[in-house]
Amino acid sequence: MITVETQPWSVMVDHAQATYPNECCGAMLGSIDGDVKKVLKAVAIENSYTGEQGARYELRPEDLLEADRQARA
């Protein structure tokens, strides 16, 4: 089961609303305890796709690496 805390949920919803009608993307960071996964932080990531962003998204590797760095911190 995955639970999402209130603050990261707000980050995800705000990011989706700000980028609509284009695709939005990001990372969910948190903890795992057995079968329970908890999202404690959400990181909005820019859609770097250069074409029609309403139908597709693309992430830069350096953005994913930064999200991974934040997760490890």
N, C-alpha and C positions, 0 to 999 in steps of 0.2 A: 504494500500500500504506500502511496505517496501523499504526504500532506504538505500544504503550502501555507506558510505563515502570512499574516495580513500584509506586512510591509512589502515583501517580494511580490505578492499578488498585485498590489497597487502599482508597483514598478512595471510589471508585465502589461497590465491593462492600460496604463498611461502610455507606454511605448506603442502598443498596438493602436490606440486611438490616434496618436500623433502621426503614425506612418500610414494609416488607412487612406486610400484603398490598396496601398502597396503591401507587399509581404514584409513582415518584421521578423527579426530574429534576435536571439540572445542566449544567455546561459543561465541555468538554475544551479545554484551552489548550496550545499547543505551537508547533511550527515546521514549515515546509514547505521541502523542498529538492528541487526538481524534482517527481518523482512520489512522493517519500517524505514522508509526514506522520508526525510524532512527537508524541505526547501527553506533555507534561512536567509538567502540573498539571491536577488535576480540582477543580472547585468544585461542591460540593453546593448546590443551590438549592431553597428551600422550594416545595412544591406549594401554590399559592395558590387552587386551585379550591375553592369553597365547598360543592360538592355531594359526591357519592359519589366519593372519591378512588381507589377501587379500579378504576375504569373510565375515569378521565380525569385529565389534569393541566393546569395552567395556570401560566404564569410571569408575574410582574410585570415590566413594562418596566424599572423601575429596577434590578431584580436582573440583568437581561441587560446593562444599561449598565455595572453594576459589574463583571461578568465581562469585558466588553470593555475596561474601564479596566485591569483586572489583566493582560489579555493584552497590551495595548500597553506596559505597564510592563516 
